[in-house]
């Protein structure tokens, strides 16, 4: 049983849906995913992803009811062999109580570098999450993170005794490497930003960089792919800065390949990342990446820029002024998808 927050599992053809379906069909007898959602997300009913793979939205009246609604759904489902939490925060707490209810072990996933200083500074809620994480991890049977840096930080901060493994996210790099590049239909120089339009992803930094690039004489435009709470603020900022006609908001996309195909550079502006899957995707597709120093950016082969507004904008202008080559992915931890899923299955087998 998985407890998570990624509602893209309900989107046909999405990478999340494919990954969960693949794992559930190949390595478990049955897999139930309970996903935090409110009624405003308009995901009212459960979905069958494969014969024995199901996804259930909590469809909560309020975010405050996520955990309780997840527990109520879990009680109606068959007893699992183990429970997995997508993070050690709200889903981790809900998953811990569900695991105790069934008397089964808990596995905790860690996809975010939540012990980075910027995480705690971001909000009071994040500081509360840091306390929750310690409690959940100390009561888990095991856990895994997308980088050794996260595992090391967790051991040092919480002194947990449970085994923690490193399991980078699998990306089908061959799918991206075969991409045929095309020119953007509107922009002479196409800047791309992919992710959730939320504070921790700092999308305003990309918009500031576009303003600087156009001010330096480059005929550039920016496409945001993704949804989130900052969309309207970004639209207002684009209008106030006089660049609205050179900014596109594509919204959520089940398939990002068409956007990589017409991009000249991917902008990654996050304050913190656990891994940074879009960095791997873009570089595998031959798209250069200009990124803050987060996640796998440096190791994967991205051009690293400072996170301050002036630093990032200056780095983009400098990149545009110089001859730039295609992106090259320098890090790929798996020989095949089968290797990735075999390692995931082995981790869960170790706690059951």
Buried (B, 14 or more C-beta within 10 A) or exposed (E): BBBBBBBBBBBEEBBBBBBBBBBBBBBBEBBBBBBBBBEEBEBEEBBEBBEEBBBBBBBBEEEEBBBEBBBEBBEEBEEBBBBBBBBBBBBBBBBBBBBEEBEBBBBBBBBBBBBBEBBBEBEEEBEEBBEBBBBBBEBBBBBBBBBEBBBBBBEEBBEBEBBBBBBBBBBBBEEBEEBEEEEBEEBEBBBBBBBBBBBBBBBBBBBBBBBBBBEBEBEBBBBBBBBBEBBEBBBEBBEEBEBEEBBBBBEEBEEBBEBBBBBBBBBBBBBBBBBBBBBBBBBBBBBBBBBBEBBBBBEBBBBBBEBEBEEBBBBBBEBBEEEEEEBEBEEBBBEEBEEBBBBBBEBBEEBE
